[in-house]
Amino acid sequence: MDWKALTEKISNLLEADFVLKNHTSLGGGCINQACRIDGLVINKQVKKNNGAQPLSLFIKFNQQDRLDMFEAEEAGLHELKQAGAIYIPQVFGCGISGQQSFILLENLQLSGAQSDSSKQLGQQLAKMHQHTSQQFGWSRNNTIGSTEQINKQSGHWLDFWVEHRLGFQLELVKQNGATNSLYIKGQSLIKELEFFFQGYQPAPSLLHGDLWSGNVGYLQAGQPVLFDPAVYYGDREADIAMTELFGGFPVDFYTAYNQEWPLDKGYKQRKSLYNLYHILNHYNLFGGGYAGQAENMIDQLLKSV
């Protein structure tokens, strides 16, 4: 990384002079590289008075051709922030420096959850889901992991889910060499999807879209924070289902959410359907045993029809 060139890019985004003091690589990501950047920011209007302030930033990098991924993430963070329901990190912008694209955000001092943090998260997520749109989808495509996520808007949830979520992932599965049985069973499930939505018509709620525990944090006072979104407007059950996919959230989270906005009784049956999208995507990203897991999920869903 050309840190001098990147510092100039950061200064432009901040509309102030940024003086880089230190950069520290951060682990944990499987799609992007990340760093914490520490320095001084000098407002050009008070530069003559030596008005320098310390500033810590968080920056994610990827290949140059992934700028659109970061631009979609920036737009998604703005969309979530506009709902005014839960803390969303400030994003300063995106750009290209040398051979890499990047997104620049505030660096949050995260801590562990406090005694009421899970309750607060449940309440605030329910309020965010109450921020709705006229149609399912979103104004632009984005990514789920590094996989393209199509958000072409639709007035009918089931049509949207079939074409742009489940059907899209199944076509990728076919291209990526999974067993024919997985693809065939997936198509059989698509033909039966109306069974799972009898008497249920979801609202187009604002969704985080990739809501597992790794994309939730807590500020030092315990305030919940959401980041790394894959935003679109869809059935709120899709967000709640993913919270149960990799170990689940604390019981207080689900209790508080349901007190704020109770889930439909059919959620327990549909959650596996919604999580199938993510398991298929994990196969398409990482391969391995996710194909077998997806096929088992489809088998169980078809048995309930």
PLY file of the C-alpha trace (Angstrom):
ply
format ascii 1.0
element vertex 305
property float x
property float y
property float z
element edge 304
property int vertex1
property int vertex2
end_header
0.00 0.00 0.00
1.27 3.47 -0.90
0.46 5.15 2.42
1.40 8.62 1.20
-1.08 8.38 -1.67
-3.73 6.92 0.62
-3.23 9.74 3.12
-3.95 12.24 0.36
-7.16 10.34 -0.50
-8.19 10.37 3.15
-7.56 14.12 3.39
-9.82 14.67 0.40
-12.60 12.59 1.91
-12.33 14.33 5.28
-12.02 17.76 3.63
-9.16 18.41 6.03
-5.46 17.68 6.21
-4.83 14.23 7.65
-1.38 13.38 9.02
-0.79 9.64 9.32
0.94 8.54 12.52
0.38 4.80 12.63
-1.44 1.95 10.88
-2.24 -1.46 12.35
-3.50 -4.47 10.41
-6.64 -6.08 11.81
-7.73 -9.69 11.43
-11.10 -11.39 11.34
-12.30 -10.68 7.83
-12.58 -13.37 5.17
-13.43 -11.07 2.25
-11.45 -7.86 2.83
-8.29 -6.70 4.53
-8.68 -4.14 7.28
-6.55 -1.63 9.16
-6.85 0.84 11.96
-5.29 4.18 11.07
-4.26 6.72 13.70
-3.29 10.28 12.93
-4.04 13.95 13.24
-6.72 15.82 11.38
-6.21 19.53 10.79
-9.22 21.57 9.78
-8.05 23.86 7.00
-9.99 26.77 8.45
-8.13 26.63 11.76
-4.78 25.39 10.45
-3.12 28.72 11.17
-4.03 28.21 14.85
-2.51 24.71 14.93
-5.95 23.20 15.44
-4.89 19.54 15.15
-7.08 16.81 16.65
-6.28 13.09 17.01
-8.43 10.84 14.83
-8.68 7.07 14.59
-10.15 5.56 11.41
-11.12 2.09 10.20
-10.38 1.20 6.59
-11.16 -1.89 4.52
-9.28 -2.83 1.33
-9.90 -5.08 -1.62
-8.89 -5.32 -5.25
-9.35 -2.23 -7.38
-12.30 -3.73 -9.27
-14.29 -4.18 -6.03
-14.96 -0.46 -5.58
-18.62 -1.02 -6.44
-18.87 -3.41 -3.47
-17.67 -0.67 -1.12
-19.90 1.94 -2.75
-22.89 -0.33 -2.13
-21.79 -0.83 1.47
-21.56 2.94 1.92
-25.07 3.38 0.51
-26.34 0.58 2.77
-24.87 2.15 5.89
-26.52 5.45 4.98
-29.85 3.65 4.46
-29.64 2.01 7.89
-28.58 5.25 9.54
-31.54 7.14 8.09
-33.91 4.78 9.89
-32.64 6.30 13.14
-33.23 3.11 15.10
-29.77 1.77 15.95
-26.19 3.02 15.98
-24.51 2.74 12.57
-20.85 3.70 12.08
-20.14 6.90 10.21
-18.75 6.32 6.73
-16.47 8.96 5.23
-16.42 7.57 1.72
-14.83 5.15 -0.74
-12.09 5.37 -3.30
-9.18 3.82 -5.10
-5.56 4.14 -4.03
-2.99 2.44 -6.22
-4.18 -1.06 -7.04
-6.71 -1.25 -4.22
-10.20 0.02 -3.51
-11.18 1.00 0.01
-13.95 2.23 2.29
-13.21 4.60 5.18
-15.23 4.55 8.40
-15.03 5.78 11.95
-13.05 3.47 14.19
-15.35 2.28 16.95
-14.11 1.40 20.42
-16.06 -1.82 20.85
-16.50 -3.64 24.13
-18.48 -6.56 25.45
-22.24 -6.52 25.83
-23.67 -5.12 29.05
-26.53 -6.66 31.02
-29.25 -5.00 28.93
-27.42 -4.84 25.57
-29.21 -7.82 24.02
-32.60 -6.43 25.08
-31.69 -3.07 23.59
-30.57 -4.73 20.35
-33.88 -6.60 20.04
-35.92 -3.45 20.63
-33.89 -1.35 18.22
-33.86 -3.96 15.47
-37.66 -4.22 15.65
-37.85 -0.44 15.23
-35.49 -0.59 12.27
-37.67 -3.28 10.67
-40.65 -0.95 11.04
-38.94 1.35 8.54
-40.59 0.10 5.35
-40.70 0.70 1.61
-43.32 0.34 -1.11
-41.47 -2.54 -2.78
-39.18 -5.43 -1.96
-35.55 -5.13 -3.01
-33.56 -1.92 -3.13
-32.44 0.88 -5.41
-29.15 -0.87 -6.24
-27.47 -4.27 -6.15
-24.89 -5.07 -3.49
-23.04 -8.13 -2.21
-23.57 -10.91 0.31
-20.01 -11.74 1.23
-18.38 -11.24 -2.15
-21.32 -12.74 -4.08
-23.45 -10.32 -6.06
-26.85 -9.79 -4.45
-29.55 -8.74 -6.93
-32.05 -6.26 -5.51
-34.28 -5.55 -8.50
-37.45 -4.20 -6.98
-40.68 -6.18 -6.95
-44.13 -5.75 -5.47
-44.41 -9.45 -4.66
-42.16 -10.98 -1.99
-42.32 -14.58 -3.15
-41.42 -13.64 -6.74
-38.49 -11.61 -5.42
-37.26 -14.43 -3.18
-37.51 -17.06 -5.90
-35.77 -15.05 -8.62
-33.18 -12.99 -6.76
-32.38 -15.07 -3.68
-33.04 -18.81 -3.76
-33.11 -19.25 -7.55
-30.03 -17.06 -8.04
-27.99 -19.08 -5.54
-29.12 -22.38 -7.04
-27.89 -21.28 -10.47
-24.51 -20.47 -8.93
-24.50 -23.88 -7.22
-24.99 -25.50 -10.62
-22.13 -23.48 -12.10
-19.85 -24.29 -9.16
-20.13 -28.04 -9.61
-22.35 -29.19 -6.76
-24.22 -32.47 -7.09
-27.21 -32.52 -9.43
-29.40 -33.68 -6.55
-28.89 -30.39 -4.70
-29.95 -28.36 -7.72
-32.90 -30.63 -8.54
-34.17 -30.66 -4.96
-33.79 -26.90 -4.83
-35.97 -26.52 -7.92
-38.53 -28.86 -6.36
-38.60 -26.67 -3.27
-39.17 -23.55 -5.37
-42.31 -25.14 -6.82
-43.67 -25.65 -3.30
-42.82 -22.28 -1.77
-46.38 -20.98 -1.68
-47.10 -23.60 0.99
-44.87 -21.72 3.45
-46.65 -18.39 2.89
-50.29 -19.36 3.26
-52.05 -16.53 5.08
-48.81 -14.58 5.47
-47.93 -11.38 3.63
-44.74 -9.70 4.89
-44.10 -5.98 4.70
-41.00 -4.70 2.84
-38.92 -3.98 5.96
-35.47 -2.45 6.00
-33.08 -5.37 6.53
-29.44 -5.54 7.52
-29.27 -8.58 5.25
-26.24 -10.32 6.82
-27.20 -10.31 10.47
-24.96 -12.79 12.26
-23.11 -12.10 15.51
-19.90 -11.10 13.71
-21.67 -8.06 12.25
-22.93 -6.80 15.60
-20.85 -4.96 18.18
-21.32 -2.98 21.37
-19.88 0.38 22.34
-18.20 0.72 25.70
-21.48 1.69 27.37
-23.15 -1.40 25.87
-24.96 0.38 23.02
-25.51 -1.99 20.05
-23.89 -1.26 16.67
-24.54 -2.84 13.26
-21.99 -2.93 10.44
-21.04 -4.85 7.27
-24.60 -4.85 5.88
-26.13 -6.40 2.76
-29.11 -4.05 2.80
-32.43 -4.52 1.06
-36.15 -4.32 1.87
-37.67 -7.72 2.57
-39.38 -9.96 5.09
-38.03 -9.10 8.54
-38.04 -12.82 9.32
-35.01 -13.18 7.02
-32.93 -11.04 9.39
-34.19 -12.83 12.50
-33.58 -16.24 10.90
-29.94 -15.43 10.26
-29.42 -14.48 13.90
-30.18 -18.14 14.66
-27.91 -19.59 11.98
-24.47 -19.51 13.64
-25.11 -20.13 17.30
-27.93 -17.68 17.89
-28.25 -14.48 19.89
-29.07 -14.33 23.63
-32.62 -15.14 24.71
-33.14 -11.53 25.86
-32.72 -10.37 22.24
-35.60 -12.51 20.95
-37.84 -11.72 23.92
-37.35 -7.97 23.47
-37.87 -8.16 19.72
-41.15 -10.03 20.08
-42.37 -7.63 22.74
-41.73 -4.76 20.35
-43.13 -6.48 17.23
-44.23 -10.13 17.59
-43.20 -12.55 14.87
-45.81 -14.49 12.92
-46.45 -18.03 14.16
-45.22 -19.42 10.83
-41.72 -18.03 11.38
-40.41 -21.26 12.91
-41.16 -23.06 9.64
-39.90 -20.32 7.33
-36.61 -19.61 9.11
-34.92 -22.64 7.56
-36.04 -21.46 4.14
-34.46 -18.06 4.71
-31.24 -19.53 6.11
-30.97 -21.83 3.10
-30.06 -18.74 1.07
-27.03 -18.13 3.28
-25.93 -21.77 3.36
-26.08 -21.94 -0.44
-24.07 -18.74 -0.58
-21.49 -20.21 1.79
-21.14 -23.17 -0.53
-20.70 -20.83 -3.49
-18.05 -18.88 -1.60
-16.21 -21.62 0.30
-17.35 -25.02 -1.01
-16.94 -27.98 1.31
-19.71 -29.40 3.46
-22.13 -26.54 2.91
-23.59 -28.41 -0.09
-24.58 -31.34 2.11
-25.98 -29.03 4.75
-28.06 -27.22 2.14
-29.40 -30.49 0.75
-30.41 -31.66 4.23
-32.22 -28.37 4.82
-34.13 -28.76 1.55
-35.06 -32.35 2.44
-36.53 -31.20 5.76
-38.44 -28.35 4.14
-39.91 -30.66 1.48
-41.00 -33.14 4.18
-43.13 -30.43 5.78
-45.07 -29.74 2.59
0 1
1 2
2 3
3 4
4 5
5 6
6 7
7 8
8 9
9 10
10 11
11 12
12 13
13 14
14 15
15 16
16 17
17 18
18 19
19 20
20 21
21 22
22 23
23 24
24 25
25 26
26 27
27 28
28 29
29 30
30 31
31 32
32 33
33 34
34 35
35 36
36 37
37 38
38 39
39 40
40 41
41 42
42 43
43 44
44 45
45 46
46 47
47 48
48 49
49 50
50 51
51 52
52 53
53 54
54 55
55 56
56 57
57 58
58 59
59 60
60 61
61 62
62 63
63 64
64 65
65 66
66 67
67 68
68 69
69 70
70 71
71 72
72 73
73 74
74 75
75 76
76 77
77 78
78 79
79 80
80 81
81 82
82 83
83 84
84 85
85 86
86 87
87 88
88 89
89 90
90 91
91 92
92 93
93 94
94 95
95 96
96 97
97 98
98 99
99 100
100 101
101 102
102 103
103 104
104 105
105 106
106 107
107 108
108 109
109 110
110 111
111 112
112 113
113 114
114 115
115 116
116 117
117 118
118 119
119 120
120 121
121 122
122 123
123 124
124 125
125 126
126 127
127 128
128 129
129 130
130 131
131 132
132 133
133 134
134 135
135 136
136 137
137 138
138 139
139 140
140 141
141 142
142 143
143 144
144 145
145 146
146 147
147 148
148 149
149 150
150 151
151 152
152 153
153 154
154 155
155 156
156 157
157 158
158 159
159 160
160 161
161 162
162 163
163 164
164 165
165 166
166 167
167 168
168 169
169 170
170 171
171 172
172 173
173 174
174 175
175 176
176 177
177 178
178 179
179 180
180 181
181 182
182 183
183 184
184 185
185 186
186 187
187 188
188 189
189 190
190 191
191 192
192 193
193 194
194 195
195 196
196 197
197 198
198 199
199 200
200 201
201 202
202 203
203 204
204 205
205 206
206 207
207 208
208 209
209 210
210 211
211 212
212 213
213 214
214 215
215 216
216 217
217 218
218 219
219 220
220 221
221 222
222 223
223 224
224 225
225 226
226 227
227 228
228 229
229 230
230 231
231 232
232 233
233 234
234 235
235 236
236 237
237 238
238 239
239 240
240 241
241 242
242 243
243 244
244 245
245 246
246 247
247 248
248 249
249 250
250 251
251 252
252 253
253 254
254 255
255 256
256 257
257 258
258 259
259 260
260 261
261 262
262 263
263 264
264 265
265 266
266 267
267 268
268 269
269 270
270 271
271 272
272 273
273 274
274 275
275 276
276 277
277 278
278 279
279 280
280 281
281 282
282 283
283 284
284 285
285 286
286 287
287 288
288 289
289 290
290 291
291 292
292 293
293 294
294 295
295 296
296 297
297 298
298 299
299 300
300 301
301 302
302 303
303 304
